[in-house]
Amino acid sequence: MEKNKVILHGECMVFPSEIPATATPLLVAKDYLVVADSETTGNYHVVDALEGVNFFRNETGTTFMKNSKPTRIRCVMENRHDAITLEPGAWEFGLQQEYDYFTDSHRVVRD
């Protein structure tokens, strides 16, 4: 996969990355990890937590994943966005931003 390719899943961005040496492992209590919150509808963007899928977070709160098998990013409300399969590799998750011309500022896209 191209190093600068970005996968968009609603307001969530996923792109190939390296796991920083300072990132710490995350324990996942469910069968998925929320990678983009839903502020109003409860339609969280989640990644399936399978054997061979490990999550990390760095000191600034960015979430990373290293997966040795394909896993999916999907929505809790499955009819909102198609699920996308993430091939084995190292991934970073982020949120899209938008520009508000009235306030002359950037902000995170919200649902």
C-alpha positions as CSV (number, residue, x, y, z in Angstrom):
1,M,0.0,0.0,0.0
2,E,1.2,3.5,-0.7
3,K,2.7,5.3,2.3
4,N,0.7,8.5,1.7
5,K,-2.6,6.8,0.8
6,V,-5.5,7.9,3.2
7,I,-8.6,5.8,3.7
8,L,-11.6,7.8,4.7
9,H,-14.4,6.2,6.7
10,G,-16.8,9.0,7.5
11,E,-14.9,11.6,9.6
12,C,-12.3,9.0,10.5
13,M,-9.0,8.9,8.6
14,V,-6.8,5.8,8.4
15,F,-3.4,5.8,6.9
16,P,-0.3,3.6,6.8
17,S,2.1,4.5,9.5
18,E,4.8,3.2,11.9
19,I,4.1,2.5,15.5
20,P,6.1,5.1,17.5
21,A,8.6,3.6,20.0
22,T,6.9,5.7,22.7
23,A,3.4,4.3,22.0
24,T,1.9,2.1,24.8
25,P,-0.3,-0.9,24.2
26,L,-4.0,-0.5,24.7
27,L,-6.2,-3.1,26.3
28,V,-9.5,-3.6,24.5
29,A,-12.4,-4.5,26.7
30,K,-14.9,-5.2,23.9
31,D,-14.6,-7.0,20.5
32,Y,-13.8,-3.7,18.9
33,L,-12.0,-0.4,19.7
34,V,-13.7,3.0,19.1
35,V,-11.4,5.0,16.8
36,A,-13.7,7.9,16.1
37,D,-16.4,9.0,18.6
38,S,-19.9,9.9,17.6
39,E,-20.9,13.2,19.2
40,T,-24.6,13.0,18.6
41,T,-25.9,9.8,17.0
42,G,-24.0,7.0,18.7
43,N,-22.6,5.8,15.4
44,Y,-19.1,5.2,16.5
45,H,-16.4,4.2,14.0
46,V,-14.8,1.0,15.4
47,V,-12.1,-1.5,14.4
48,D,-12.6,-5.1,15.1
49,A,-10.3,-6.4,17.8
50,L,-9.2,-9.9,16.7
51,E,-6.3,-12.1,17.6
52,G,-3.3,-10.7,15.8
53,V,-4.6,-7.1,16.0
54,N,-2.8,-4.8,18.5
55,F,-3.7,-1.2,19.4
56,F,-1.4,1.5,20.7
57,R,-1.6,5.1,21.8
58,N,1.1,7.7,21.9
59,E,1.6,10.6,24.4
60,T,-0.6,12.9,22.3
61,G,-3.5,10.5,22.2
62,T,-3.1,9.3,18.7
63,T,-4.3,5.7,18.2
64,F,-2.2,3.2,16.1
65,M,-2.8,-0.4,15.1
66,K,-0.6,-3.2,14.0
67,N,-2.4,-6.1,12.5
68,S,-1.0,-9.4,11.2
69,K,-4.4,-10.4,9.6
70,P,-7.1,-8.4,7.8
71,T,-9.5,-6.6,10.1
72,R,-12.3,-4.1,9.5
73,I,-13.1,-0.5,10.3
74,R,-16.9,-0.2,10.5
75,C,-19.7,1.7,12.1
76,V,-21.7,0.5,15.1
77,M,-24.8,1.4,12.9
78,E,-23.7,-0.7,10.0
79,N,-26.1,0.9,7.5
80,R,-24.3,4.3,7.8
81,H,-21.0,3.5,6.1
82,D,-19.6,0.4,4.4
83,A,-17.1,-1.6,6.3
84,I,-13.6,-1.3,4.9
85,T,-11.0,-4.1,5.3
86,L,-7.6,-3.0,6.5
87,E,-4.9,-5.3,5.2
88,P,-2.0,-6.5,7.5
89,G,0.3,-3.6,8.4
90,A,0.7,-0.7,10.8
91,W,-2.0,2.0,10.7
92,E,-2.7,5.4,12.3
93,F,-6.1,6.8,13.0
94,G,-7.1,10.5,12.8
95,L,-10.1,12.7,12.3
96,Q,-10.9,14.9,9.3
97,Q,-10.9,18.6,9.8
98,E,-12.9,21.3,8.2
99,Y,-12.4,25.0,7.8
100,D,-15.0,27.5,9.1
101,Y,-14.8,30.7,7.1
102,F,-17.0,32.6,9.5
103,T,-14.6,32.0,12.5
104,D,-11.5,31.7,10.3
105,S,-10.6,28.4,12.1
106,H,-10.2,24.7,11.6
107,R,-12.2,22.2,13.6
108,V,-12.7,18.4,13.7
109,V,-15.5,17.1,11.5
110,R,-18.5,16.0,13.6
111,D,-21.5,13.9,12.9
